Amino acid sequence: KIQSLTHKIRFKEFEITHIVKKTLKNSYIQISKEAEVILKTPKVSNAFALDLLNEREAWIRKKIFEIKKYPPIKVNLEDEVLLFGEIYSIDTQEASLLREKLERTRTASPQNILKCYDTFYKECADKFIRLRAVHFSKLMGLEYSDIKLRKMKSRWGSCNSKKVLTFNTELIKINKELIDYVVVHELAHIQHMNHSRKFHDLVDKYLPDSKSYRKKLKNIKISI
């Protein structure tokens, strides 16, 4: 028996990828980074699929609008590097450490190249973000117990009850003023483990334009 089936269906001006899996208990709609609409259902019926799409049309249009308005920043592996919101050629001084890593790679597979990029970004982030954390920690009079850096899909940073700050290594790709905002934001959580008025007032005290930074961060999508 066929357990999975993929085909295209038309919904108004959209071409929908409809994936039918009989093992699914519910139906799902997702929008890819390329603004492709993907519908997953346990049923083959086109009528059933179109009913679901009609119900979620407003949400679909909103998500596609956001993706097209704020397209992800892309760099070409082996040719470019993205640092502090600027794209540099792999031949520039800014990318010298990355070039060394790529030259030492025995097999130039996509996986190995991506690993070189990830390591490069982590090392750059570790160096820069630690310095900014020390700076703002002294300025705000707030001490953290440790700093960790790792690549994350949905968060720029976090602070736990043990005062451990965790930052997304992808931060190194965005503007320095936005990196400072994330650092101050997480340091403020040492004093206020919530997003109360007092928390935002503390962030605003050291970054008066924090509201605009917060809005910019929500619209940033980074893709390699």
Number of C-alpha atoms within 10 A of each C-alpha: 3 7 10 13 14 13 10 12 15 12 13 11 6 10 13 20 17 21 20 22 19 16 11 13 9 11 15 13 17 13 15 11 14 11 17 15 20 16 22 21 22 19 18 18 10 12 10 11 21 18 11 16 19 13 10 12 15 10 13 18 14 10 17 18 13 12 18 12 10 13 17 16 16 14 16 12 14 18 11 16 24 24 20 15 14 11 15 16 15 19 14 11 11 14 17 12 14 22 20 12 15 20 11 11 14 8 11 13 10 11 10 14 18 16 15 23 21 17 16 21 23 20 15 17 23 19 12 14 23 16 12 15 21 14 14 17 17 10 10 15 8 15 16 16 8 12 15 14 19 17 17 14 9 7 12 19 19 18 20 12 10 10 19 18 22 21 27 22 24 23 28 24 20 18 14 17 14 20 23 20 21 25 26 23 24 25 27 23 22 20 15 15 14 12 12 10 10 13 17 17 15 20 24 16 11 16 16 12 13 22 13 10 17 14 10 11 16 9 14 13 13 16 11 12
